[in-house]
Structures are given as C-alpha cells and as structure tokens.
Amino acid sequence: MRLRHFYFLLLTSIILFQCSSPLKKYELTAIRWEKDIQEFEKLDTTEKYAENAILFTGSSSIRLWKTIEKDMAPYPVIQRGFGGSTMSDVAYYIKRIVYPHQFRAVVVFVANDISGKITDKTPEEVLNLFTYIHHTIRNKFPDKPIYFIEITPTNSRWTEWPKIQKVNDMAKQFCQSRPNTYFIETASLYLGADGKPNASLFAEDQLHQNWEGYKIWTKAIKDKLDATLK
C-alpha cells in the first residue's frame, strides 16, 4: 500500500508539473503586464458589472476598442484587453482576469504570438496556450460559452500569414471539438479583391483596426453571439 501511495503521489506531482510548466517559461515576459492586471483588480473592487456581461480579454485590439460598450449593446461588457499581450501573457493571468467575475460568456482575441520576430511561437505553441486558457476557464465555469476571434490578416504581418492562418485553422478545429466553444470567423472580411488585407480598414501602422475595421468586427461578433447564446 505504501508503494502504491508513493506512485500515486509521484504521478500527481508529474501531472501538476506538466500543467504548470507551460507557463513557467513565459513568466519573465508576462510579468511586464503585472501593473495592468493590478489595475483590472482595482476595477473589480470599484466597478459593478452585470452578471450577464460578455467578458472580452486579449491583446491591444480589445484594449483599444474605445466604443466597445456602445458597439456591443444591448450586450453589457467587461473589457479586459491589455497592452500588446500574447497568448502566453493571457494564459499567465487568465485566473486573475476571469475568476473574479460572473458573466454570460468569454471572448478571447490575441494576435501577437506570430509577428516575424525571432521570439515568435510556433502555431502549435499558440494552440497549446489557448487550450490552457480554455481549460482554466472551464475549471471554474464548466458551462459558460467561450469564443475565440479569428486572428486578423494585416499588411504589417502579411509575410507571416501562412503561419497565422495555421493557428486560425487549428483553433477553429479545437473550438468545433468542444462543447459551448465557438470560433468567430472574421479573416475573409478584411481581405480585398486581390486577396490581401484591405488597407482602408486599418490605422497607419497597418496592424490595428480603424473605425471601419471595428464596425466589421462588431457585426461579426454580435452575429455569432446572437446565433449561439441562449
């Protein structure tokens, strides 16, 4: 019995290590957003959010969405986008972002893991991190809908589009294989007749959306919510 107990403890330790180790390697890069997360935690104590709100989290396209409350009406929202965060950053802080809230659904958009830098993640790494985020949310909220917004094609990162497209394809397959998990398709809406990103939908940096781009995003997201939320 003692030997069996030993092996049980060993197996448990291995599982716990495997669950935590994917984030350990990203700790030094994620810690730069600590102040942003602390600001969210202050808001959690001072603001009262609707229990049927849609919680949006992710990178700068969520953070810079200044008209999100107006655009998403009548859906109330909780806006939790921060910096130019990556999927590993969101995964690192996901409990602190999501767990304090009651909400109707969670929407995730992160687009900075593959940008042409030497530090880029592989598509498989990005999917693994999204899987971790999904699993972490499910641990506390087993029935809440989770949405992944397709990564937008942009001129500034067009050379990386095949890799980004692979992330989108794998994320879509993942969402289709999980209950109450949805993939919001948007990429084709940003492409022109030449098959390349429509520059008129983006700011000068050709990375972030302008007002016209956000109008497209708003419709795609609300259409998906309308079709799937009960």
C-alpha positions in Angstrom: 0.0 0.0 0.0 2.8 2.4 0.8 4.4 1.7 -2.6 1.1 2.3 -4.3 0.7 5.6 -2.4 4.2 6.6 -3.4 3.5 6.1 -7.1 0.2 7.9 -6.8 2.0 11.0 -5.2 4.6 10.8 -7.9 2.1 10.6 -10.7 0.2 13.6 -9.2 3.4 15.6 -9.0 4.2 14.9 -12.6 0.7 16.0 -13.7 0.9 19.2 -11.7 4.3 19.9 -13.1 3.1 19.4 -16.6 0.1 21.7 -16.0 2.2 24.5 -14.6 5.4 24.2 -16.7 4.0 25.6 -19.9 3.6 28.9 -18.2 6.8 28.9 -16.2 8.9 29.6 -19.3 6.8 32.7 -20.1 6.9 34.2 -16.6 9.6 36.7 -17.3 7.8 38.2 -20.4 4.4 38.1 -18.8 5.4 39.9 -15.6 5.7 43.2 -17.6 1.9 43.3 -17.6 1.5 43.0 -13.8 0.5 46.6 -13.3 -2.2 46.3 -16.0 -3.6 43.3 -14.2 -3.5 45.1 -10.9 -5.5 47.9 -12.5 -8.1 45.3 -13.5 -8.2 44.0 -10.0 -8.8 47.6 -8.7 -11.7 47.9 -11.1 -13.1 44.6 -9.9 -13.4 46.2 -6.4 -14.8 49.6 -7.5 -17.0 48.8 -10.5 -20.2 46.8 -10.6 -20.6 44.6 -13.7 -23.7 43.0 -15.0 -23.7 39.2 -14.2 -24.8 38.6 -17.8 -21.9 40.6 -19.3 -19.7 39.4 -22.1 -16.1 39.4 -20.8 -13.6 40.3 -23.5 -9.9 39.6 -23.0 -6.8 39.6 -25.1 -4.4 42.0 -26.8 -4.5 45.6 -28.0 -7.4 45.2 -30.4 -9.6 44.6 -27.3 -7.8 47.3 -25.3 -8.1 49.9 -28.0 -11.8 49.2 -28.7 -12.9 52.5 -27.2 -16.5 52.2 -28.3 -17.0 48.6 -27.2 -19.8 49.3 -24.8 -21.8 51.2 -27.4 -20.9 48.8 -30.2 -21.8 45.6 -28.3 -25.1 46.9 -26.9 -27.5 45.5 -25.8 -24.9 43.1 -24.6 -23.2 44.5 -21.4 -19.4 44.0 -21.5 -16.3 43.7 -19.3 -13.3 44.9 -21.2 -10.1 43.2 -20.2 -7.6 43.7 -23.0 -4.1 44.7 -22.1 -1.0 46.0 -23.9 0.3 44.1 -26.8 -0.2 40.9 -24.9 0.4 37.4 -26.3 -1.4 34.2 -25.8 1.1 33.2 -23.1 0.5 36.5 -21.3 -3.2 35.9 -21.3 -2.7 32.3 -20.1 -0.4 33.5 -17.3 -3.1 35.9 -15.9 -6.3 34.2 -17.0 -7.4 33.3 -13.5 -6.9 36.8 -12.2 -8.7 38.2 -15.2 -11.7 35.8 -15.3 -12.2 34.2 -11.9 -13.4 37.3 -10.0 -16.4 37.7 -12.3 -19.8 36.4 -13.1 -20.6 36.6 -16.8 -22.6 35.2 -19.7 -19.6 34.4 -21.9 -15.9 34.9 -22.5 -14.4 36.2 -25.8 -10.7 35.9 -26.5 -8.7 37.6 -29.1 -4.9 37.5 -29.2 -2.8 38.3 -32.3 0.9 38.9 -31.2 2.4 35.5 -31.0 3.5 35.3 -34.6 4.8 38.7 -36.0 8.0 37.9 -37.8 10.3 38.1 -34.7 12.9 35.6 -33.6 10.8 35.1 -30.4 7.7 34.0 -32.3 5.9 30.9 -31.1 5.0 28.0 -33.4 1.4 27.6 -34.3 1.3 24.5 -32.1 2.6 26.5 -29.1 -0.1 29.1 -29.6 -2.8 26.4 -29.7 -1.5 24.8 -26.6 -1.7 28.1 -24.8 -5.3 28.7 -25.9 -6.1 25.1 -24.8 -4.7 26.0 -21.4 -6.8 29.2 -21.3 -9.9 27.2 -22.2 -9.2 24.5 -19.6 -8.6 27.1 -16.9 -11.9 28.9 -17.6 -13.7 25.5 -17.7 -12.3 24.6 -14.3 -14.4 27.2 -12.6 -17.1 27.9 -15.3 -17.8 24.5 -16.9 -20.8 25.6 -18.9 -20.1 29.2 -19.9 -19.6 29.8 -23.6 -16.1 30.6 -24.8 -15.4 32.3 -28.1 -12.1 32.7 -30.0 -12.0 35.5 -32.5 -10.0 34.6 -35.6 -6.7 36.4 -35.9 -7.0 39.2 -38.4 -4.8 39.4 -41.6 -2.8 42.6 -41.7 -0.4 44.2 -44.1 2.2 44.7 -41.4 2.4 40.9 -40.8 1.4 39.6 -44.2 4.6 37.6 -44.6 3.6 35.6 -41.6 0.1 35.0 -42.7 0.6 31.3 -43.6 1.7 30.6 -40.0 -1.1 32.7 -38.5 -3.6 31.0 -40.8 -2.5 27.7 -39.4 -3.2 29.0 -35.9 -6.7 30.0 -37.0 -7.3 26.6 -38.7 -6.2 24.7 -35.6 -8.2 27.0 -33.2 -11.3 26.5 -35.3 -10.9 22.7 -35.2 -10.4 22.9 -31.4 -13.5 25.0 -30.9 -15.6 22.7 -33.1 -14.5 19.8 -31.0 -15.5 21.3 -27.6 -19.0 21.9 -26.3 -20.0 25.6 -25.8 -16.9 26.7 -27.6 -17.1 28.9 -30.7 -14.8 30.2 -33.4 -15.7 33.7 -34.7 -14.6 33.8 -38.4 -13.5 37.3 -39.5 -10.4 37.0 -41.6 -12.1 36.9 -45.0 -13.9 40.2 -44.2 -10.6 42.1 -44.1 -9.3 40.9 -47.5 -9.7 42.9 -50.7 -10.4 41.7 -54.2 -6.7 41.0 -54.6 -6.7 38.6 -51.7 -4.6 40.9 -49.5 -5.6 42.9 -46.4 -7.8 45.9 -47.2 -5.6 48.9 -46.1 -8.6 51.1 -45.7 -9.7 49.1 -42.7 -6.6 49.7 -40.7 -4.7 52.5 -38.9 -1.5 53.9 -40.3 0.5 51.1 -38.7 -1.5 48.6 -40.9 -1.8 46.5 -37.8 -4.6 47.9 -35.7 -8.1 48.4 -37.0 -9.6 51.8 -37.6 -13.2 52.7 -37.0 -14.3 51.0 -40.3 -12.5 47.8 -39.2 -14.2 47.8 -35.8 -17.6 48.1 -37.5 -16.8 44.9 -39.3 -15.6 43.2 -36.1 -18.7 44.3 -34.2 -21.1 42.8 -36.7 -19.2 39.5 -36.9 -19.0 39.1 -33.1 -22.6 40.1 -32.4 -23.9 37.9 -35.2 -22.1 34.9 -33.6 -23.4 35.8 -30.1 -26.9 36.2 -31.4 -26.8 32.8 -33.1 -25.3 30.9 -30.2 -26.3 32.5 -26.9 -29.5 31.2 -25.4 
